[in-house]
Amino acid sequence: MIARRCEVRLKPKMKSTVLAILDGTIKVVVLQEVHKWVYISYINPADNLAESGWILKKYLIKKEQ
């Protein structure tokens, strides 16, 4: 799950195209980590389709084990 509103980007760079803006209620699955970025998959609430993109790792809420 993400901690707060964040932008999902096409590539792991701040100047990359913004694909979507997610709020803090979206559950995500982390597919890959690259430095301070994570590649995620999530269900878009607008159309219930799976989408993916890059967000900064700091926006994730760590899952307790």
C-alpha positions as CSV (number, residue, x, y, z in Angstrom):
1,M,0.0,0.0,0.0
2,I,1.2,3.5,-0.6
3,A,1.5,6.1,2.2
4,R,0.2,9.1,0.4
5,R,-0.7,10.6,-3.0
6,C,2.0,9.9,-5.5
7,E,2.7,10.0,-9.3
8,V,3.2,6.8,-11.2
9,R,5.9,7.3,-13.9
10,L,6.8,5.5,-17.1
11,K,10.5,5.3,-16.2
12,P,12.4,5.5,-12.9
13,K,13.3,9.2,-13.5
14,M,11.7,12.4,-12.1
15,K,11.4,13.8,-15.6
16,S,9.6,10.8,-17.0
17,T,6.0,10.9,-18.2
18,V,3.4,10.7,-15.4
19,L,1.0,7.8,-16.1
20,A,-1.3,8.2,-13.2
21,I,-1.7,9.8,-9.8
22,L,-2.6,7.4,-7.0
23,D,-4.0,8.3,-3.6
24,G,-3.1,6.6,-0.3
25,T,-5.8,3.9,-0.5
26,I,-4.4,1.9,-3.4
27,K,-2.8,-1.4,-2.7
28,V,0.2,-2.2,-4.9
29,V,2.5,-5.1,-5.6
30,V,6.2,-4.4,-5.9
31,L,7.7,-6.1,-8.9
32,Q,11.2,-4.7,-9.0
33,E,13.4,-2.3,-7.0
34,V,16.1,0.0,-8.5
35,H,17.8,2.3,-6.0
36,K,15.2,4.6,-4.7
37,W,12.5,3.5,-7.2
38,V,10.1,0.6,-7.2
39,Y,8.2,-0.8,-10.2
40,I,4.6,-1.6,-9.1
41,S,1.5,-3.2,-10.3
42,Y,-1.9,-2.0,-9.2
43,I,-5.6,-2.0,-10.1
44,N,-6.8,1.3,-11.5
45,P,-10.0,2.2,-9.6
46,A,-11.4,4.0,-12.6
47,D,-11.6,1.0,-14.9
48,N,-10.6,-2.0,-12.7
49,L,-7.7,-2.9,-15.0
50,A,-4.2,-3.8,-13.9
51,E,-1.6,-1.2,-14.6
52,S,2.1,-0.7,-13.7
53,G,4.7,1.9,-13.4
54,W,7.5,3.4,-11.3
55,I,7.1,5.3,-8.0
56,L,9.6,6.5,-5.4
57,K,10.2,3.9,-2.7
58,K,9.6,6.4,0.1
59,Y,5.8,6.4,-0.8
60,L,5.4,2.7,0.2
61,I,4.1,1.6,3.6
62,K,6.3,-1.3,4.7
63,K,4.3,-4.5,5.3
64,E,4.6,-5.9,8.7
65,Q,5.6,-9.6,8.9
